[in-house]
Amino acid sequence: MLYNPLVNEVIPEALYIPANLLAAAVLAWLAWRSGATADLVGLRRDRLGRGIAVGSLAAALAMLVVGGLTMLPWTRSFLADDRFIGVPGTEVLYETLGRIPLGTAVGEEIIFRGVLLGLLLRRFAVGRAVLAATALFGLWHVLPTLNSLETNPAGDVLESPAETVAAVAGAVVTTAIAGVVFSWLRFRASSVVAPILLHLAINSSAYLAGWLVVSNGWAS
């Protein structure tokens, strides 16, 4: 978890993708050196096709949900994040097709649903391993949540430190629940590719939806 403040507060944004991919690769190598098999960390080559099939279906459903939220005025207003103001289309392409898929989805899923979950499974039953991995996944998002509250409309209604703490705690719980779903997909497909595809679909479609809402003035 020491890497979390580094990637969120210290490492330059331009190095976000290579830093996260390097961290994932190093952890995967360390797991392999410790005796973890490709099956244990969800990286079996012969399960790639299954991972793509399961993950693509889940990704399609996720994008439909995000599209529905974009159509509803009340939920659409919470997509109107100030960080999208003045963002050019080229940056949107970089975020949705580069930074999010590679730096966030691939990096985080290999770390949490691949290496971490796999190593926990060597010592604990499936339920305890998933709970531990998803709890850490939720805590991983504390700093990103604090940063997002500075620009998201949800942060405007928070009037006290206690409300901010409650909002961050809610985000941690929500993210942990998402981690359970990602873990289920990983087991369903016997491949970390499945949660990677769902993760990138949720994040990229939400980013694109927020940008469309702001750039077209749909929240007003």
C-alpha positions as CSV (number, residue, x, y, z in Angstrom):
1,M,0.0,0.0,0.0
2,L,3.0,2.3,0.2
3,Y,2.9,2.5,-3.5
4,N,-0.5,4.1,-3.4
5,P,0.5,7.6,-2.2
6,L,3.5,7.5,-4.6
7,V,1.3,6.9,-7.7
8,N,-1.4,9.4,-6.6
9,E,0.7,12.2,-5.2
10,V,4.4,11.9,-6.2
11,I,4.8,10.1,-9.6
12,P,4.2,12.5,-12.5
13,E,1.0,11.9,-14.4
14,A,3.0,11.2,-17.6
15,L,4.5,8.2,-15.9
16,Y,1.2,6.8,-14.6
17,I,0.8,4.0,-17.2
18,P,4.4,2.7,-17.1
19,A,4.6,3.0,-13.3
20,N,1.5,0.9,-12.8
21,L,2.4,-1.6,-15.4
22,L,5.9,-1.9,-13.9
23,A,4.4,-2.4,-10.4
24,A,2.1,-5.1,-11.7
25,A,4.9,-6.8,-13.6
26,V,7.3,-6.8,-10.6
27,L,4.6,-8.2,-8.3
28,A,3.7,-10.9,-10.8
29,W,7.4,-11.8,-11.1
30,L,7.8,-11.9,-7.3
31,A,4.7,-14.2,-7.1
32,W,6.2,-16.5,-9.8
33,R,9.5,-16.5,-7.9
34,S,7.7,-17.5,-4.7
35,G,6.2,-20.5,-6.5
36,A,2.8,-19.1,-7.6
37,T,1.4,-20.8,-10.7
38,A,-0.2,-19.0,-13.7
39,D,-3.5,-20.6,-12.7
40,L,-3.2,-19.2,-9.1
41,V,-2.8,-15.6,-10.3
42,G,-5.3,-15.9,-13.2
43,L,-2.8,-15.7,-16.0
44,R,-3.2,-19.0,-17.8
45,R,-2.8,-18.7,-21.5
46,D,-5.4,-21.4,-22.3
47,R,-8.1,-19.4,-20.4
48,L,-7.5,-16.2,-22.4
49,G,-10.5,-16.9,-24.7
50,R,-12.8,-17.6,-21.8
51,G,-11.6,-14.4,-20.1
52,I,-12.3,-12.3,-23.1
53,A,-15.8,-13.9,-23.6
54,V,-16.9,-13.5,-20.0
55,G,-15.3,-10.1,-19.6
56,S,-16.8,-8.7,-22.9
57,L,-20.3,-9.7,-21.8
58,A,-19.9,-8.0,-18.4
59,A,-18.4,-5.0,-20.0
60,A,-21.3,-4.6,-22.4
61,L,-23.8,-4.7,-19.5
62,A,-21.7,-2.2,-17.6
63,M,-21.7,0.3,-20.5
64,L,-25.5,-0.1,-20.9
65,V,-25.9,0.9,-17.2
66,V,-23.6,3.9,-17.5
67,G,-25.5,4.9,-20.7
68,G,-28.7,4.7,-18.7
69,L,-27.4,6.9,-15.9
70,T,-26.3,9.4,-18.5
71,M,-29.9,9.6,-19.8
72,L,-31.4,10.4,-16.4
73,P,-31.2,14.1,-15.3
74,W,-30.6,13.4,-11.6
75,T,-27.8,10.9,-12.0
76,R,-26.5,12.8,-15.0
77,S,-25.8,15.8,-12.8
78,F,-23.3,13.8,-10.7
79,L,-21.3,13.0,-13.8
80,A,-20.7,16.7,-14.4
81,D,-17.2,16.8,-12.9
82,D,-15.3,20.1,-13.1
83,R,-12.2,18.2,-14.3
84,F,-13.9,17.8,-17.7
85,I,-14.2,21.5,-18.3
86,G,-12.2,22.5,-21.4
87,V,-10.8,18.9,-21.9
88,P,-10.1,18.4,-25.6
89,G,-11.1,15.3,-27.5
90,T,-7.5,14.1,-27.8
91,E,-7.2,13.9,-24.0
92,V,-10.5,12.0,-23.8
93,L,-9.1,9.4,-26.3
94,Y,-5.9,9.1,-24.2
95,E,-7.8,8.6,-21.0
96,T,-10.4,6.2,-22.3
97,L,-8.2,4.2,-24.6
98,G,-4.8,4.5,-22.9
99,R,-4.5,5.6,-19.3
100,I,-7.6,3.9,-18.0
101,P,-7.3,0.5,-19.8
102,L,-3.5,0.1,-19.3
103,G,-2.6,2.1,-16.2
104,T,-5.8,1.5,-14.2
105,A,-7.6,-1.7,-15.4
106,V,-4.6,-3.8,-16.3
107,G,-2.4,-2.6,-13.5
108,E,-4.9,-2.8,-10.7
109,E,-6.5,-6.1,-11.8
110,I,-3.2,-7.9,-12.1
111,I,-2.2,-6.5,-8.7
112,F,-5.5,-7.2,-6.8
113,R,-7.4,-9.9,-8.7
114,G,-4.2,-11.6,-9.9
115,V,-1.2,-11.5,-7.6
116,L,-2.7,-10.4,-4.3
117,L,-5.8,-12.6,-4.5
118,G,-3.7,-15.5,-5.7
119,L,-1.2,-15.3,-2.9
120,L,-4.0,-15.0,-0.3
121,L,-5.6,-18.1,-1.7
122,R,-2.4,-20.0,-0.8
123,R,-3.2,-19.3,2.9
124,F,-6.9,-18.8,3.2
125,A,-10.2,-20.1,2.0
126,V,-11.7,-18.4,-1.0
127,G,-14.2,-16.2,1.0
128,R,-11.5,-14.8,3.4
129,A,-9.1,-14.3,0.5
130,V,-11.6,-12.3,-1.5
131,L,-12.6,-10.2,1.5
132,A,-9.0,-9.4,2.3
133,A,-8.2,-8.5,-1.3
134,T,-11.3,-6.4,-1.8
135,A,-10.8,-4.6,1.5
136,L,-7.3,-3.5,0.4
137,F,-8.8,-2.6,-3.0
138,G,-11.3,-0.3,-1.3
139,L,-8.6,1.4,0.8
140,W,-6.5,1.8,-2.4
141,H,-9.2,4.3,-3.5
142,V,-9.1,6.6,-0.5
143,L,-6.7,9.2,-2.0
144,P,-8.4,9.2,-5.5
145,T,-11.8,9.7,-3.8
146,L,-10.5,12.7,-1.8
147,N,-9.1,14.2,-5.0
148,S,-12.3,13.6,-6.9
149,L,-14.4,15.3,-4.2
150,E,-12.6,18.5,-5.0
151,T,-14.1,18.6,-8.5
152,N,-17.2,16.5,-8.4
153,P,-20.7,18.0,-7.6
154,A,-21.0,15.4,-4.8
155,G,-18.3,17.2,-3.0
156,D,-20.2,20.5,-3.1
157,V,-22.9,19.2,-0.7
158,L,-20.4,18.1,2.0
159,E,-20.4,20.7,4.8
160,S,-18.2,19.1,7.5
161,P,-15.1,16.9,7.9
162,A,-17.5,14.2,9.2
163,E,-19.5,14.3,6.0
164,T,-16.3,14.0,4.0
165,V,-15.2,11.0,6.0
166,A,-18.6,9.4,5.4
167,A,-18.3,10.1,1.7
168,V,-14.9,8.5,1.5
169,A,-16.0,5.5,3.6
170,G,-19.0,5.1,1.2
171,A,-16.6,5.1,-1.8
172,V,-14.4,2.6,-0.1
173,V,-17.3,0.3,0.5
174,T,-18.6,0.7,-3.0
175,T,-15.2,0.0,-4.5
176,A,-14.8,-3.0,-2.3
177,I,-18.2,-4.3,-3.5
178,A,-17.0,-3.8,-7.1
179,G,-13.9,-5.8,-6.1
180,V,-16.1,-8.7,-5.1
181,V,-17.7,-8.6,-8.5
182,F,-14.3,-8.4,-10.2
183,S,-13.2,-11.4,-8.1
184,W,-16.3,-13.4,-9.1
185,L,-15.6,-12.8,-12.7
186,R,-12.0,-13.8,-12.3
187,F,-13.1,-17.2,-10.8
188,R,-15.9,-17.5,-13.4
189,A,-13.5,-17.2,-16.3
190,S,-10.4,-18.6,-14.5
191,S,-8.7,-15.6,-15.9
192,V,-7.9,-12.1,-14.8
193,V,-8.7,-10.8,-18.3
194,A,-12.4,-10.9,-17.4
195,P,-12.3,-8.3,-14.6
196,I,-9.8,-6.3,-16.6
197,L,-12.4,-5.8,-19.4
198,L,-15.2,-5.0,-16.9
199,H,-13.0,-2.6,-15.0
200,L,-11.9,-0.7,-18.1
201,A,-15.5,-0.6,-19.4
202,I,-16.9,0.9,-16.2
203,N,-14.1,3.5,-15.8
204,S,-13.8,4.5,-19.5
205,S,-17.5,4.7,-20.2
206,A,-18.0,6.8,-17.0
207,Y,-15.2,9.1,-18.0
208,L,-16.6,9.5,-21.5
209,A,-20.1,10.1,-20.1
210,G,-18.9,12.8,-17.8
211,W,-17.1,14.5,-20.6
212,L,-20.1,14.4,-22.8
213,V,-22.3,15.8,-20.0
214,V,-20.0,18.7,-19.4
215,S,-19.0,19.5,-22.9
216,N,-22.6,19.5,-24.1
217,G,-24.0,21.3,-21.1
218,W,-26.4,18.5,-20.4
219,A,-26.3,18.9,-16.6
220,S,-27.6,22.5,-16.7
